[in-house]
Amino acid sequence: MRECGLPGDEVLAALGAKKEEDLTYSTILSSMCTLPHPVAVRAHVLFMETNLGDPGLFPGTAAIERQLIATLGELYHHPGAAGYASSGGTESNIQALRIAKSSRPVDRPNVVIPASSHFSFEKACGMLGIEIRTAPLDEELRVDVDRARELIDDRTIGIVGVVGTTEYGMVDPIRELAGVATEYDLFLHVDAAFGGLVVPFLPEPIPFDFALPGVSSIAVDPHKMGMSTIPAGCLLVRDQAVLDLLNVDTPYLTVKQEYTLGGTRPGASVAGALAVLEHLGREGFRAVVAGCMENTRRLIEGLEALGIGRAATPDVNVATFRTREAPPGWRVSFTRKGDMRCVLMPHVTADTVEQFLVDAERYYA
Ligand SMILES: *Cc1c(COP(=O)(O)O)cnc(C)c1O
C-alpha cells in the first residue's frame, strides 16, 4: 500500500485503463450474466451504502427485499412465500441444502442430484458433509426420475431438480420429482437460478414452482435473466419457519437472529432486482424472453444449415452444438462433453446472432 495517496481522478483513470482490458458483452455468448438493465443501474447507485445485514438501520431497503420476495412468490404461485436475497445461485443452493439437512437429522446424509446440476452443489455438499447421489439423465438431458427414485434410501434428506440446466438449458420434470418428494416426504429444492426468470414467461410455461405441492424451495438469480446488477440471487421457501431453521443469534445487530449465509449484504443489487421486475412487469419480461428464445431458435437453425448439429433441443435460451471449435473473435464456452455452448442473453441481439452466423459460415466452410 502506498504511503501517500493519489488524487481520486488519477486513481480512477488507472482503474478505467484496467477496465479497458475487460471484454465488452458485445461478443460474449458464454455468460449467464448480462448487461444490467439501466433501471437496475440507477437503483443500484441510489442504494450504494445500504446494508441488509443490519435491517433495523435500513428499514426501507429491508422492505424492498421483502417486496422482491413477495413479487417472486406471487410469480411462483405462492404469495405467502418467505425468502431472502442471496449473493447468487451458489449461496441459495448451499442454504437450501442446509435447510434440508436441519429438517432431517440423519447420520451420513445424502441428496439425490441430477448429473446436469451446477457445480455449486459439489461445494455445498462438501461443506455440509452430504453425500451426492448423482441421478442420470434421459436421452433429452433431463433427469431420469425413475433412476433418481432408485437412489433414495433412509439417509436421503432431499432431492434437487434444475430449471434451466447450466450446460444444455434443459428443464427437469419437476412435476414428477415433486410427486416423488411427496411420496417419500423429502425436501425438494428447485434450482431455477437461470430458468426462474425465463420459464414463467414462455408461451407455454413448464410447471416447476410452488403450484406443485412437493416443491419445498426455489433458487432464482435476478443477476442472470433478471437483468439486475451483481450480486442478486434469491432463495424462496414456503414459509418463514423453514428459514428460521437456520437462525443464529446476532447479539449486537438491530435484529437478534439471522438465517442468511452472508452477514453484511448489499441492498443496492436487491433494489436493482426489484426495479427491473417493477419496470418491465410480466409483459416486459415476456417480450425479453420471446426475443432470447427467438435468437436461440435462429442460432440453432442457422448453424444446422451449415452442418453443425445441435447437441440438445433446449427448454430455455441456451444453444449447444456438436462442435469443438468456434469462429474466432467470439466468446463461447464448451460443456463437459465438449459441445459448443452459447447463451442467448438479452445483450445478444438478433443482429449479433446474424453476425455470428456470417462468421460461422466463413469459418466452418
Ligand atoms: C448460475 C447458476 C448457479 C450458480 O449461481 P451463481 O450466481 O454463479 O452463484 C447455480 N445453478 C444454476 C442452474 C445456475 O445457472
The ligand as a Tripos MOL2 file, in Angstrom:
@<TRIPOS>MOLECULE
LIG
   15    15     1     0     0
SMALL
NO_CHARGES

@<TRIPOS>ATOM
      1 C1        -25.6230  -19.7290  -12.3650 C.3       1 LIG1
      2 C2        -26.1690  -20.9340  -11.7330 C.ar      1 LIG1
      3 C3        -25.8120  -21.2720  -10.4190 C.ar      1 LIG1
      4 C4        -24.7770  -20.5090   -9.6410 C.3       1 LIG1
      5 O1        -25.1330  -19.1930   -9.4480 O.3       1 LIG1
      6 P1        -24.0530  -18.0730   -9.0480 P.3       1 LIG1
      7 O2        -24.8820  -16.8590   -9.0850 O.co2     1 LIG1
      8 O3        -22.9770  -18.1290  -10.0710 O.co2     1 LIG1
      9 O4        -23.5670  -18.4010   -7.6830 O.co2     1 LIG1
     10 C5        -26.4160  -22.3800   -9.8580 C.ar      1 LIG1
     11 N1        -27.3070  -23.1030  -10.5520 N.ar      1 LIG1
     12 C6        -27.6680  -22.8120  -11.8120 C.ar      1 LIG1
     13 C7        -28.6760  -23.6610  -12.5130 C.3       1 LIG1
     14 C8        -27.1040  -21.7020  -12.4450 C.ar      1 LIG1
     15 O5        -27.4590  -21.4160  -13.7160 O.3       1 LIG1
@<TRIPOS>BOND
     1     1     2 1
     2     2     3 ar
     3     2    14 ar
     4     3     4 1
     5     3    10 ar
     6     4     5 1
     7     5     6 1
     8     6     7 2
     9     6     8 1
    10     6     9 1
    11    10    11 ar
    12    11    12 ar
    13    12    13 1
    14    12    14 ar
    15    14    15 1
@<TRIPOS>SUBSTRUCTURE
     1 LIG1         1 GROUP 0 **** ****
